[in-house]
Amino acid sequence: MPIEGMWTMTEDGEFELAPEYAERLLGARLAAADGWRKALVAYLEPICPYTAVQLESEMYRRVRERDSSPAEFVDELVLEALGGDLMPR
């Protein structure tokens, strides 16, 4: 069932997403990110020298500490994990 009034206008005349849609959009993004994280860890764990816990820990650390594009983030993480250079063992 669609929510009425997807867009609202601010006092400055700018359009913004109505709170109900913004909340659902955030939920969709979080679900997609969680699915992506689980899939990446499940893919990497059997083919690299790190456990799922180590991979997830390193992913979270990098998200907090780096400002890179998602594509760069994934490329670096995957290549370093496969090469055994992700973190000290």
N, C-alpha and C positions, 0 to 999 in steps of 0.2 A: 504494500500500500504506500504510494508516494506521499511525501510530506508536502503540504502546500507552502508556497513562498520560499523557494530555494535561495533566492538572493534578496538581500535587503540593501537599502541605501543609507550610508552614513550621513551625518550632518554636512560633511564636506562634499557630498555628491558622489562619493566612491561606492562602488558595489562591493559587498562582502557576502560571504557564504553565511546563511542563517545558522544559528547555533546547532539546531538539530542535524543539519547536513554536515556541519563541521565535525560534530561528534561522531557521526557514522563514517565520515571519511577518515578520521583518525583511527577508528576501530579497524577499518579495512587495511589501512597502512600498517598498523601494528600486527594484524594477523598475517599479512603478506611477509613482513620482515621476520616474524617468528618462523613461518614456514620455510623461508629462504635460509635462515640460520640453521634450522634442523637439517635441511637437505644438504647444505654445504658440509656440515660436520659429519653427517652420515656418509657422504661421498669420500671425504678426506681421511677419516679415521682408519679404514682398512688399508690404505695405500701410503700412509706416512708414519713416521715414528712417534706420533703424538696421540694421546688419549683424547676422547671427546671432551673431557673436563679441561684439559690443557688448551685445546683448540678454542673452546668457548671463552675461556679466561683471556686468552690472547686477543680474541676478537673484541671483547668488551674493553680491554685495555686500549686497543688501537682506536676504537670509536671515541673514547674519552680524550685521548691524547693527540689525535691527528685530525688535520683538516684537509682531507683529500676527497676526490670524487668517488662515488660508489664503485665505478669501474676500476679505478686505480687501487682502491682498497681491496677489492676481490682479487685482482691480479697479483698484488704483492703477497697477500695472505696465502693464496693457493701455491704460488711458486716457492715461497719460503717454506711452507709446510712440506711440500713434496721434496724439496732439496735438503730438508733437515736443518734449516737455518732459521726457524721461526723463533726459537727461544732456547736458552740453555736447558739441557735435559738433566 
